[in-house]
Amino acid sequence: MKTLIGRLVLPLICVLLGWGVYAFGGIGQGDELRCGDRVMTTSDTCEHVTNGATRTNDYYQEKAENERLSNLVKNAGLGIMGLSGLSILYVLAGSGVQAVRKRAPAQP
């Protein structure tokens, strides 16, 4: 029993991590759309500088990009939780097989 709990600790921590990543993905889903530290209106633009290249998004492009990134983070969290859940099932199934092998009578 002690080894079973030891094998379940890491997958359970990963489930919690996945839940945290999923929750973090929903943080930017408020009513306000921000560009840096200012709240955007529908007539505003937002400039992004990456490796010296400047890209300008209008309000709707920025909103779509934020939603896409938020969904990406949420899906990553769901993936982490799903894989962790599968590993928990694998550990539990493996411990069940070991318990059956220990109880099985020896074959003559």
N, C-alpha and C positions, 0 to 999 in steps of 0.2 A: 504494500500500500504506500509506503514511504517513497519508493522509487516512482510509482505512478504519479504522485503529487509533484515530485521533482521534474518529471517529464512534461507535466502540464503547465508549469510556471511560465516558461518562455512563450508558448502559444497564447496563453491568457494575457500576458503582457502585450503581445502583438495585437490581440483583439482590442485592447484598450487603446493602443497606439492608433490603430485603424479608425476607431471611433473618434479619437481626437482629431485626426486628419480630416475625417468627414465633417465634423462640427466646424473646423477651421474653414472649410470650403464654403460654408454658409454665412460667414461673417460679413462678406461684402454684398449681401443681398438686401441691403436697406433701401429706403426710398431715395436717399441722396446719392448722386453720382459725383465722385470726387476726382479731381485732377491734381495730384500732389496734396496740398492742404486746403485747396479751395473747392467749394461746391460748384458744380457745373450747372448751367441752364441750357436750354435747347439751342441757344444761339452761340454758345461758347465752343472753343476748340481746345484740344489738349496736345501738347507737343511731347514726343518721346525721342530722346537722343540715345542711340545705341551704336557704339563703336564709331562715333563721329558722324553718323548718318541721322538726320532728323526726319521723323515721321509725324504727321499731324492727323489727328482723329477728330471728327466732329462729335457731337453729343451721342448720336445713335451708334456710330462706330465704336466709341469708347464703351458704351453700355453693352453692346454685343460682345466686345472683347472681354470685358469683366465677367459677363455671364459664362462665356466659353471657358475661361480660366477657372471660375468657381466650379463649374461642372466637372472639369478635369480633375481638380483636387478632390471633389466629392467621390468621383468614380475611383480614384486611387485609394481613398479611404475604404470604400466598399470592397475593393479588390484585396486590400490587406486583411480586412475582417474575414472575407470569404476564404482566403488561403489559410488563415490562422484557424478558422473553424474546421477546415478539412484536416489540418494537422492534429487538431484535438480529437477528431473522430478516428484518425489513424492511430493515435496513441491509445485511445480507449479500446479500439478493436484489437490492437496488438496485445494489450494487457488481458483482454478477454480470452484470446487464444492461448496465452501462457497459462491462465488459470485453468482452462480445460485440459491442457497437456499435463499439468501437475496432478489433476484429479483422475486422469485416465489410468486404469489399471494396466500393469505391465503385461505385454503379450508373451505367452509362453513360446 
